[in-house]
Amino acid sequence: MKNQKAFVILLILNIVYGLTLLAYPLMLMLAVFSFDAPTAGDHLISYIFVYIMMSYPLGVFISWSCWYFYHRYAFKKAYIITNFMLLWPAALVVSSWIQSVFS
């Protein structure tokens, strides 16, 4: 094993991110309800919120590519790629906050 500490951290994070994919179909179905208000289709932020929700698995798949850097002994890059997935929850929080402020 190249770096046991990095291996354990990357494995735990990838398992957690992979488990969030189990709730993804439900969250995607619930994202449709962001268009319930009669004027919700007029707001760009509603579409941005739904597109972020639809692209969520992309972040998980990108985080799984950290093993490429792990096997190349680039552990810092592996950590960065693994935590790249955290941009999606941050973007969801920001877009939902903007949506609540401007609607």
N, C-alpha and C positions, 0 to 999 in steps of 0.2 A: 504494500500500500504506500502510495507516494507521500501523503500527508494526512495522517489519521484525523487530526482536528478539522481540517478543511473538508475531508470526506464526510464526516459526521454532520457538520453544519450544512453542507450542500445537500446531503441526503434528506435531512429533516426538513429543510426549506422546500425541496422539491416534492416531498410527500405531502406537506401541508398545501402547497399550491395545487398539486394534483387532486387532492381531496376537495378543493373548492370547485372543481369542475363537476362534482356530483350535484351541486346546487345550481349550476349554471342554467340548465333548461328551465327551472322554475323562475329564476331571476329574469331570464329572457322573456318568459311569458308575462311576467309582471311589468316589464318595461313597456309593454303595449299600453298599460294604464296611464302612462304619462301623457297620452293624447286624449284623455277623458273629457277634459274641459273643452267647451265649444271653440274657444280661440287658441287652443294649445298648438294646433297646426300652423298658426301664424308666427310662432316663436322659434327662432333658429336653435335656441338652447335645448329645446325638447328633442330635436333631431340629433344634436350633438350627444346628448345623454344616451339616446338609444343606440347610436353608432358606437359609442364607447362600450356599452353593454354587449353589443354584438361582437366586438373585436377582443373581448376578454380572453378567450382561449389562445389567441395569438401571443399574449404575454406569458402565459404558462408554457407554451411550446418554446418560446425564446429562452425562458429561464431553464428549461431542460437542456439547452445547448451549452450550459456551463461546463458540462463534462468534457467537452472538447478542450477547453482551456485547462481544466484540471489535469487531463492526460498530457498536456503540453507543459506542465509545471508552471503555469501562469495562474497562480491561486488568487491574486488580487483581481485579475480580469474575470475569473470564475465567480468571485463574490459580486462583482459589479453586474455581471450578466444575470446572476440569480436574483439580485434585488431590483433589476430592471422591471420585474413584474409589479413592483409596488407603485409604479406610475399609474396603473389602471385604477386602483382604489382611490388614489389621490385625485385623479382626474374626475372620477365619479363624485367624490365629495365636493370638489370645486364646482362642477357643473350643476349639481343639485342645489348647492348654496346659491349660485347665480340664478337658477331657475326660480327658487323661492323668493329671492329678493325682487326680481323683475316681473313676477307674474301677479 
